[in-house]
């Protein structure tokens, strides 16, 4: 899993049927608690918004976070981070 901050929303009018209704967010990744110049697009499953820190699962595990594990994805937001200790 990785963490980052939501910086934008992606609008897609045409997509695979299993992704219709999904919310796509652009996330700036953190490494060692610091911002990086790395970004990714993730499907939001928790209602995250711009400016929130989020927890993202990637790879084959990302599909398992969705209702249909056959959905083509490799990044899914699975949590909103309240604080880092």
C-alpha positions in Angstrom: 0.0 0.0 0.0 1.0 3.6 -0.6 -0.2 6.9 0.7 -0.7 10.3 -0.8 -2.8 13.4 -1.1 -5.8 13.9 -3.4 -5.0 16.7 -5.8 -7.7 16.4 -8.5 -10.6 14.7 -10.0 -10.4 12.9 -13.4 -13.5 13.1 -15.7 -13.9 10.2 -18.1 -17.0 10.1 -20.3 -16.1 6.8 -22.0 -14.8 3.8 -20.1 -15.1 0.0 -19.6 -18.6 -0.9 -18.5 -17.4 -2.2 -15.1 -15.9 1.3 -14.3 -19.1 3.2 -15.1 -20.1 5.1 -11.9 -16.6 5.0 -10.5 -15.0 8.2 -9.2 -11.4 8.7 -10.4 -9.0 10.8 -8.3 -5.5 12.0 -9.0 -3.2 11.4 -6.0 0.2 12.9 -5.3 2.2 10.1 -3.6 4.2 10.4 -0.3 7.5 8.7 0.4 8.8 8.7 4.0 6.0 11.2 4.9 7.1 13.8 2.2 5.5 14.8 -1.0 7.0 13.4 -4.2 6.7 14.3 -7.9 4.9 11.0 -8.4 1.2 10.9 -9.2 -1.3 8.1 -9.9 -5.0 7.8 -10.8 -7.0 5.7 -8.3 -10.6 4.6 -8.1 -12.2 6.1 -4.9 -14.2 3.7 -2.8 -14.4 5.7 0.4 -15.6 9.2 -0.7 -12.3 11.0 -0.4 -12.0 14.6 -1.5 -9.4 17.0 -2.8 -6.8 17.8 -0.1 -7.4 14.6 1.9 -4.6 12.2 2.7 -5.5 8.7 1.5 -4.4 5.1 1.7 -4.2 3.3 -1.7 -3.9 -0.4 -2.4 -2.2 -1.2 -5.7 -1.6 -4.2 -8.0 -3.8 -7.3 -8.0 -5.1 -6.5 -4.5 -6.7 -3.4 -5.9 -9.3 -5.4 -7.8 -10.3 -7.2 -4.6 -11.4 -3.9 -3.1 -14.0 -3.5 -5.8 -17.4 -5.2 -6.1 -16.3 -7.0 -9.2 -12.8 -8.5 -9.0 -12.7 -8.6 -12.9 -12.7 -4.8 -13.1 -9.5 -3.6 -14.8 -7.7 -1.5 -12.2 -4.3 -1.3 -10.4 -5.0 1.5 -7.8 -7.9 1.9 -5.4 -8.3 4.3 -2.5 -9.3 2.2 0.5 -9.0 4.7 3.4 -8.8 8.3 4.4 -5.9 9.0 6.8 -6.9 11.0 9.9 -3.4 11.4 11.3 0.1 9.9 11.0 2.0 9.1 14.2 
